[in-house]
Amino acid sequence: MDIFNALTLTGGLSLFLFGMSIMGQALERRAGGKLRALLGKFTTGRAAGLLTGLVVTAVIQSSSATTVMVVGFVNSGLMTLRQAVNVIMGANVGTTVTAWILSLAGIDSGSWYIRLAKPSSFTPLLALAGIILYMFCRGEKKKDTGMIFLGFATLMFGMETMSGAVSGLREVPAFRELFVMFENPLLGVLAGAALTAIIQSSSASVGILQALAVTGQVSYGAAIPIIMGQNIGTCVTAMLSSVGANKNAKRAAMVHLSFNCIGTAVWISVFSVARGIFHLHFLEEPASLLGIAVAHSVFNVLCLLLILPLSDVLEKLVTKMVPDVRRKEEYMELDERLFAAPSIALERCHRVTGSMAQMSVASLKEAIDALGNLTPELAAAIRLKEEKTDYYEDILSTYLVKLSALQISAADSTEAAKLLKTIGDFERISDHAVNLLGAAEEMAQKERSFSPAARRELEVLCGAVAEILDLSLEAFLEQNLEAAAAVEPLEQVIDRLKEQMRTRHILRMQQGGCSITAGFVWSDMLTDLERTADHCSNIAGCMLDMALQDMSLHEHLRKFRDGSEEFGRRFREYEEKYALPEV
């Protein structure tokens, strides 16, 4: 093997790893919505967890990526440790699919139909279809499908390039001696673990082993220990992803490591004993691509059968290995590990934004209560909610910007844009709650009060604001477009109420029915309540724009106000419902 073969091998390996990466990413984008629905079945039992781990790993072609996602789910509270155990065990079986696909390259027959099943026969057609879909079609799903085809074609071309580059090693005695050395079970396990830890993919390392097997120098006696070691090496990715995570996420990573280490230790011991007692002739035979795929699958299934009945024991073991700490750990609502599955990360953002929205609305309603019944406990609760909504806005904005920079689907990109627009409005609502609290505290400190007429008017406005808060929250949480459509006419009524109440209060001050100090506070309160309604209008308008796949918020609202009979009807209903009492 000369320098040119080494360069060819390097190029083939690079294409192989690149093809596997882009194919997995495209598969995840293409199956994003279905993947999200599948992940929603985690809680249905052990069998569902195993099946989910198997299917997800088979789709994205990486048990490492699945395990990293699981660590993120546990860290974010989306999954319990017990559910994670089942998914991780299923992922170990799902990762064997790649080896079976790659084994097709070893098909060798004179039959035209059998040769057609060989990747080298149909890969060029997949590459052609992929480039057509990717370059000349506009639909995002078609482009992702094209990227899947191109990724697979690149992967198989890299595989064949590697096989061609190492084919000359058939006649090299040193290469044969190297794999004779790996027939030592311990050295084979270490070699497999080291290779997989470096490239962080057991699927890829099995593919490399299959490529080397074409030389005929890799015996089953050497291949089997290497395959067992690969399962340990793939744990490196999950262990790295657990750095900085909470204790349960660390435990999920330890489940992956413990599962593979225990399985490897038990079956390598059985393998060594069987080899010592019985003379297994097949271990001396050259390994084929199909034989490696079979060995990989059998080993992972045996590990599953060994550990599955002991899953509860495994959970207790990792709980002891990563014990509870005395300090209270901070709950991680958002986790960048979920970027491995953007659709899941976006779903988590929506849940966190929902929590932020409920907290924001609750703070404003508490502030309204404080206007008539101020207590230190209520004031503290309002300020705490405002601090939390500020925190939510900060982490959500940062997270969504990073998420939007990834290669995500158009639907996910639109959803991310919607969330970015709405979190600012929810945060501002909580700010207005603190402003109203400040007004209540100022009136209490200066021992001022509003006139009975002013209080009656304020009750009307606060009732309208409370209703618009409920409508906008329902529109966001339930994707309720009917509630969203009801917000804008109510917001217009609140605008009119504000002007009417300001005018009436000026008349009361001129007549001596209200102090100037109370008048300033009154004006600030009206402004905060009216601007709260404006933010509700922004939120509802954003929901309507999303339904129309148009983010032109103000243009849509203008057309709705100017030309909609429904708007006029609702406006009249709210105007009658929230009419100010006669002077």
C-alpha positions in Angstrom: 0.0 0.0 0.0 1.7 3.2 -1.2 1.0 6.9 -0.4 -1.6 7.2 -3.1 -3.6 4.3 -1.7 -3.4 6.0 1.7 -4.7 9.3 0.2 -7.5 7.4 -1.5 -8.4 5.7 1.8 -8.4 9.0 3.6 -10.7 10.5 0.9 -13.0 7.5 1.0 -13.2 7.6 4.8 -14.0 11.4 4.6 -16.8 10.8 2.1 -18.2 7.9 4.1 -18.4 9.9 7.3 -19.8 13.0 5.5 -22.4 11.0 3.7 -23.6 9.3 6.9 -23.8 12.7 8.6 -25.8 14.6 5.9 -28.1 11.6 5.4 -28.9 11.4 9.1 -29.6 15.2 9.3 -31.8 15.1 6.2 -33.7 12.1 7.6 -34.3 13.8 10.9 -35.6 17.0 9.1 -37.8 14.9 6.8 -39.3 12.9 9.7 -39.3 15.8 12.2 -43.1 15.9 12.8 -43.5 12.1 12.9 -40.5 11.9 15.1 -42.1 14.4 17.5 -45.3 12.3 17.6 -43.3 9.1 18.1 -41.4 10.7 21.1 -44.7 11.5 22.6 -45.3 7.8 23.3 -42.4 7.4 25.6 -44.6 6.9 28.6 -46.7 4.1 27.2 -44.4 1.3 28.6 -41.2 -0.7 28.3 -42.0 -2.1 24.8 -42.9 1.3 23.5 -39.6 2.8 24.8 -37.6 0.0 23.2 -39.4 0.3 19.9 -39.0 4.1 19.9 -35.3 3.9 20.6 -34.9 1.3 17.8 -36.9 3.2 15.2 -35.5 6.6 15.9 -31.9 5.3 15.7 -32.7 3.4 12.5 -34.0 6.7 11.1 -31.2 9.0 12.0 -28.6 6.2 11.7 -26.8 6.9 14.9 -27.2 5.5 18.4 -24.9 8.2 19.7 -27.2 10.9 18.4 -30.3 9.2 19.9 -28.5 8.8 23.3 -27.5 12.5 23.2 -31.1 13.4 22.6 -32.2 11.2 25.5 -29.7 12.9 27.8 -31.2 16.2 26.7 -34.8 15.0 27.2 -33.9 13.8 30.8 -32.1 17.1 31.5 -35.1 19.1 30.3 -37.6 17.1 32.2 -39.2 15.6 29.1 -38.3 12.1 30.1 -37.8 10.1 33.3 -34.7 8.0 33.9 -36.8 4.8 33.7 -38.1 5.8 30.3 -34.5 6.6 29.2 -33.3 3.2 30.1 -35.7 1.5 27.7 -35.0 4.0 24.8 -31.3 3.6 25.1 -31.5 -0.2 25.0 -33.7 0.0 21.9 -31.2 2.4 20.3 -28.4 -0.2 20.6 -30.4 -2.6 18.4 -31.5 0.2 16.0 -27.9 1.1 15.2 -27.3 -2.3 13.6 -29.4 -1.3 10.6 -26.5 0.6 9.0 -24.3 -2.5 8.9 -27.0 -4.4 7.1 -27.3 -1.6 4.5 -23.6 -1.5 4.0 -23.4 -5.3 3.7 -25.3 -5.0 0.4 -22.0 -3.9 -1.1 -20.7 -7.5 -0.7 -23.3 -9.0 -3.0 -21.5 -11.0 -5.7 -23.5 -13.1 -8.1 -23.9 -13.6 -11.9 -27.7 -13.1 -11.6 -28.8 -9.8 -13.2 -31.5 -9.4 -10.5 -29.2 -10.0 -7.6 -26.5 -7.7 -9.0 -29.2 -5.0 -9.3 -29.6 -5.1 -5.5 -25.9 -4.2 -5.1 -25.5 -0.5 -4.1 -22.9 0.2 -6.8 -25.7 -0.7 -9.3 -28.4 1.6 -8.0 -26.4 4.3 -6.2 -25.8 6.3 -9.4 -29.5 6.4 -10.0 -30.1 7.6 -6.4 -27.5 10.2 -6.8 -29.1 11.4 -10.0 -32.6 11.5 -8.4 -31.1 13.3 -5.4 -29.4 16.0 -7.3 -32.6 16.6 -9.4 -34.7 16.9 -6.2 -32.2 19.0 -4.4 -31.3 21.5 -7.2 -34.5 21.7 -9.3 -37.4 21.2 -6.9 -38.7 24.0 -4.6 -40.5 22.0 -1.9 -38.5 21.6 1.2 -39.6 18.0 1.7 -38.4 17.2 -1.8 -35.0 18.9 -1.2 -34.6 16.9 2.0 -35.5 13.7 0.2 -32.9 14.6 -2.4 -30.3 15.2 0.4 -31.1 11.7 1.8 -30.4 10.2 -1.6 -27.2 12.2 -2.1 -26.1 11.4 1.5 -26.6 7.6 0.9 -24.8 7.8 -2.5 -21.9 9.6 -0.9 -21.7 7.1 1.9 -21.7 4.1 -0.5 -19.2 5.8 -2.8 -16.9 6.4 0.2 -17.3 2.8 1.3 -16.4 1.5 -2.2 -13.4 3.9 -2.3 -12.1 2.7 1.0 -12.6 -1.0 -0.1 -10.7 -0.3 -3.3 -7.9 1.5 -1.5 -7.3 -1.3 1.0 -7.7 -4.2 -1.5 -4.0 -4.3 -2.0 -3.4 -5.2 1.6 -4.5 -8.8 0.8 -0.9 -9.6 0.1 0.7 -7.6 3.0 1.8 -10.0 5.8 2.0 -7.1 8.3 -1.7 -6.3 7.8 -2.5 -10.0 8.4 -0.4 -10.0 11.6 -2.2 -6.9 12.8 -5.6 -8.6 12.8 -4.1 -11.8 14.2 -3.1 -9.7 17.1 -6.7 -8.4 17.5 -7.8 -12.0 17.9 -6.8 -11.5 21.4 -10.2 -10.6 22.9 -8.9 -7.8 25.1 -6.9 -6.1 22.4 -9.8 -6.4 20.0 -12.2 -4.8 22.4 -9.7 -2.0 23.1 -9.2 -1.4 19.3 -12.9 -1.2 18.6 -13.5 1.1 21.5 -10.7 3.4 20.6 -11.7 3.7 16.9 -15.4 4.3 17.8 -14.5 6.9 20.5 -12.4 8.8 17.9 -15.1 9.0 15.2 -18.0 8.9 17.7 -20.2 6.6 15.7 -20.4 2.8 16.1 -22.3 2.6 12.7 -19.3 4.3 11.0 -16.7 2.2 12.8 -18.6 -1.0 11.8 -18.6 0.3 8.2 -14.9 0.8 8.3 -14.4 -2.7 9.6 -16.6 -4.0 6.7 -14.4 -2.0 4.3 -11.3 -3.6 5.7 -13.0 -7.0 5.5 -12.8 -7.0 1.7 -9.1 -7.7 2.0 -9.9 -11.2 3.3 -7.4 -10.6 6.2 -10.0 -9.9 8.9 -11.1 -13.1 10.5 -14.3 -13.6 12.6 -12.0 -14.2 15.6 -10.7 -10.6 15.2 -13.9 -9.0 14.0 -16.2 -10.1 16.9 -14.1 -8.6 19.7 -13.7 -5.4 17.7 -17.5 -5.2 17.3 -17.9 -5.7 21.0 -15.5 -2.9 21.8 -17.3 -0.5 19.4 -20.3 -0.6 21.7 -18.2 0.8 24.5 -16.5 3.5 22.3 -19.8 4.9 21.2 -20.6 5.9 24.8 -18.1 8.7 24.6 -20.5 11.0 22.8 -23.2 10.6 25.5 -20.7 11.0 28.3 -19.4 14.2 26.8 -23.0 15.5 26.3 -23.8 14.9 30.0 -21.1 17.3 31.2 -22.8 20.2 32.9 -26.2 18.5 33.0 -28.3 17.6 36.0 -27.9 14.4 37.9 -30.6 12.5 36.0 -29.1 13.4 32.7 -25.7 12.1 34.0 -27.5 9.0 35.0 -28.9 8.5 31.5 -25.4 8.7 30.1 -24.2 6.3 32.7 -27.1 3.9 31.7 -25.7 3.9 28.1 -22.1 3.2 29.4 -23.2 0.6 31.9 -25.4 -1.2 29.5 -22.6 -1.6 26.9 -19.8 -2.3 29.4 -21.8 -5.0 31.2 -23.0 -6.5 27.9 -19.5 -6.5 26.5 -17.9 -7.9 29.7 -20.4 -10.8 29.9 -20.4 -11.8 26.2 -16.6 -11.4 25.7 -16.2 -13.7 28.6 -18.6 -16.2 27.1 -16.8 -15.8 23.8 -13.4 -16.4 25.3 -14.5 -19.4 27.3 -16.3 -21.0 24.3 -13.2 -20.4 22.1 -11.0 -22.0 24.7 -13.2 -25.1 25.2 -14.4 -25.6 21.7 -12.5 -25.4 18.5 -14.7 -23.0 16.5 -13.5 -23.3 13.0 -15.5 -20.4 11.6 -13.5 -17.9 13.8 -10.5 -18.6 11.5 -12.4 -17.9 8.3 -12.3 -14.4 6.7 -15.2 -12.2 7.7 -17.6 -11.0 5.0 -19.6 -7.8 5.0 -22.8 -9.8 5.7 -21.1 -11.8 8.4 -20.0 -8.6 10.2 -23.6 -7.2 10.0 -24.9 -10.5 11.4 -22.4 -10.5 14.3 -23.1 -6.9 15.1 -26.9 -7.5 15.3 -26.6 -10.8 17.2 -24.3 -9.2 19.8 -26.6 -6.2 20.4 -29.7 -8.4 20.6 -27.9 -10.7 23.1 -27.0 -7.6 25.2 -30.6 -6.5 25.1 -31.9 -9.9 26.2 -29.3 -10.0 29.0 -30.0 -6.5 30.5 -33.7 -6.1 29.7 -34.9 -8.3 32.7 -32.5 -6.3 34.9 -33.5 -2.8 33.7 -34.7 -1.9 37.2 -31.5 -3.1 38.7 -29.6 -1.0 36.1 -31.6 2.0 37.1 -30.7 1.5 40.8 -27.1 1.0 39.9 -26.6 4.2 38.0 -28.6 6.0 40.8 -25.9 4.9 43.2 -23.1 5.7 40.8 -24.5 9.3 40.4 -25.9 10.0 43.9 -28.2 12.8 44.9 -26.3 16.0 46.0 -27.4 18.1 48.9 -27.6 21.3 47.0 -30.7 22.0 45.0 -30.0 21.6 41.3 -31.3 24.2 38.9 -33.9 22.9 36.6 -32.8 23.2 32.9 -35.9 24.1 30.8 -33.9 24.3 27.6 -31.0 22.2 26.6 -28.8 22.6 23.5 -28.5 18.8 23.4 -32.0 18.9 21.9 -30.5 20.6 18.8 -29.9 17.0 17.6 -33.6 16.9 17.1 -34.7 20.5 16.1 -38.4 19.6 16.0 -38.2 18.4 19.6 -36.2 21.4 20.7 -38.9 23.7 19.1 -41.7 21.8 20.9 -39.8 22.3 24.2 -39.5 26.1 23.4 -43.3 26.2 22.9 -43.9 24.6 26.2 -41.5 27.0 28.0 -43.1 29.9 26.3 -46.5 28.6 27.4 -45.3 28.6 31.0 -43.9 32.2 30.5 -47.3 33.3 29.0 -49.3 31.9 31.9 -46.9 33.6 34.4 -47.1 36.9 32.6 -50.9 36.9 32.5 -51.1 35.9 36.1 -48.8 38.7 37.1 -51.0 41.3 35.3 -54.2 39.9 36.9 -52.5 40.0 40.3 -51.5 43.6 39.7 -55.2 44.5 38.9 -56.1 42.9 42.2 -53.4 44.9 43.9 -55.1 48.2 42.8 -57.9 47.4 45.2 -56.3 45.2 47.8 -52.5 45.7 48.1 -50.6 43.3 50.4 -46.8 42.7 50.8 -47.3 39.1 49.7 -49.1 40.0 46.5 -46.4 42.6 45.7 -43.6 40.1 46.2 -45.4 37.5 44.0 -45.8 40.1 41.1 -42.2 41.1 41.2 -41.0 37.5 41.3 -43.1 36.6 38.3 -41.7 39.6 36.4 -38.1 38.5 37.2 -39.0 35.0 35.9 -40.5 36.2 32.7 -37.4 38.4 32.1 -35.3 35.2 32.6 -37.5 33.2 30.3 -37.3 35.9 27.6 -33.5 35.9 27.8 -33.0 32.1 27.6 -35.8 31.6 25.0 -34.5 34.4 22.7 -30.9 33.0 22.8 -32.0 29.4 22.3 -34.4 30.2 19.4 -31.8 32.3 17.6 -29.3 29.4 17.8 -32.0 26.9 16.8 -33.0 29.0 13.8 -29.4 29.0 12.6 -29.6 25.2 12.1 -30.8 23.5 9.0 -34.5 23.2 10.1 -37.6 22.8 8.1 -39.6 25.8 6.8 -42.5 24.9 9.2 -40.1 24.9 12.2 -38.5 28.1 11.1 -41.9 29.8 10.9 -42.8 28.5 14.4 -39.5 29.8 15.8 -40.2 33.2 14.3 -43.6 33.2 15.9 -42.2 32.4 19.3 -39.5 35.1 19.0 -42.2 37.6 18.2 -44.6 36.6 21.1 -42.1 36.2 23.9 -41.3 39.9 23.8 -45.0 40.8 24.2 -45.5 38.4 27.1 -42.4 39.9 28.8 -43.8 43.5 28.4 -47.1 42.5 29.9 -45.3 41.5 33.1 -43.5 44.8 33.0 -46.8 46.6 32.9 -47.9 44.5 35.9 -45.0 45.9 37.9 -45.9 49.4 36.7 -49.5 48.9 38.0 -48.1 47.6 41.3 -46.0 50.7 41.5 -49.1 52.9 41.0 -50.9 51.0 43.8 -48.0 51.4 46.1 -47.7 55.1 45.4 -51.4 55.6 46.2 -51.0 53.7 49.4 -47.8 55.6 50.5 -49.4 59.0 49.8 -52.7 57.9 51.3 -54.6 58.9 48.3 -57.6 57.2 46.8 -59.8 57.5 43.7 -63.3 58.8 43.8 -66.2 56.2 43.7 -67.0 57.2 40.1 -63.3 56.6 39.1 -63.3 53.2 40.8 -66.4 52.1 39.0 -64.9 53.1 35.7 -61.6 51.3 36.6 -63.5 48.1 37.3 -65.0 48.2 33.7 -61.6 48.7 32.1 -59.9 46.1 34.3 -62.7 43.6 33.4 -62.0 44.2 29.6 -58.3 43.9 30.1 -58.7 40.6 32.1 -60.9 39.2 29.2 -58.4 40.2 26.5 -55.6 38.6 28.5 -57.6 35.3 28.7 -58.4 35.4 25.0 -54.8 36.0 23.9 -53.5 33.3 26.3 -56.1 30.8 24.9 -55.2 31.7 21.4 -51.5 31.0 22.0 -51.8 27.9 24.2 -54.6 26.2 22.3 -53.9 27.6 18.8 -57.5 28.9 19.0 -58.0 31.2 16.0 -61.6 32.1 17.1 -60.2 33.5 20.4 -57.4 35.3 18.4 -60.0 36.9 16.1 -61.9 38.2 19.2 -58.9 40.1 20.6 -58.6 42.9 18.1 -62.2 44.3 18.4 -61.8 44.2 22.2 -58.5 46.0 22.0 -60.2 48.8 20.0 -62.9 49.0 22.7 -60.2 49.3 25.4 -58.5 52.1 23.4 -61.8 54.0 23.4 -62.3 53.3 27.1 -58.9 54.8 27.9 -59.7 58.0 26.1 -63.1 58.3 27.7 -61.8 57.7 31.2 -59.0 60.2 30.8 -61.4 62.8 29.6 -63.8 62.1 32.5 -61.0 62.3 35.0 -59.8 65.6 33.8 -63.4 66.9 34.3 -63.4 65.5 37.9 -60.1 67.2 38.7 -61.4 70.5 37.3 -64.5 70.1 39.5 -62.3 69.3 42.6 -63.5 65.7 42.8 -60.0 64.3 42.4 -56.5 65.4 43.4 -53.7 66.2 40.9 -51.5 63.5 42.4 -54.1 60.9 41.9 -54.6 62.3 38.4 -51.0 61.5 37.4 -51.3 58.0 38.8 -54.6 57.5 37.0 -53.0 58.5 33.7 -50.1 56.1 34.1 -52.5 53.3 35.0 -54.6 53.8 32.0 -51.5 53.8 29.8 -50.3 50.5 31.3 -53.7 48.8 30.9 -54.1 50.1 27.3 -50.6 49.0 26.3 -51.2 45.6 27.8 -54.2 45.3 25.4 -51.8 46.3 22.6 -49.5 43.4 23.4 -52.4 41.0 23.5 -53.3 42.3 20.0 -49.8 41.6 18.8 -49.9 38.0 20.2 -53.3 37.3 18.6 -52.4 38.9 15.4 -49.3 36.7 15.2 -51.4 33.6 15.6 -53.7 34.7 12.8 -50.7 35.5 10.6 -49.3 32.0 11.2 -52.6 30.5 10.2 -52.4 32.5 6.9 -48.7 31.8 6.6 -48.1 35.6 6.4 -46.1 37.5 9.0 -47.4 41.0 7.9 -49.0 41.6 11.3 -50.1 45.2 11.0 -51.3 44.9 7.4 -53.4 42.0 8.3 -55.0 43.7 11.3 -55.7 46.8 9.3 -57.6 44.8 6.7 -59.4 42.9 9.4 -60.6 46.2 11.0 -61.5 48.0 7.8 -63.3 45.3 5.9 -64.7 42.6 8.2 -68.3 42.4 9.2 -67.3 39.9 12.0 -65.0 42.6 13.4 -67.9 45.1 13.5 -70.2 42.7 15.2 -67.8 41.8 17.9 -66.8 45.4 18.4 -70.4 46.4 19.1 -70.8 43.5 21.5 -67.7 44.5 23.5 -68.7 48.1 23.4 -72.0 47.4 24.9 -70.5 44.9 27.4 -67.9 47.3 28.7 -69.8 50.6 28.5 -68.8 53.1 31.2 -71.5 54.0 33.8 -73.4 57.2 33.3 -71.9 60.3 34.9 
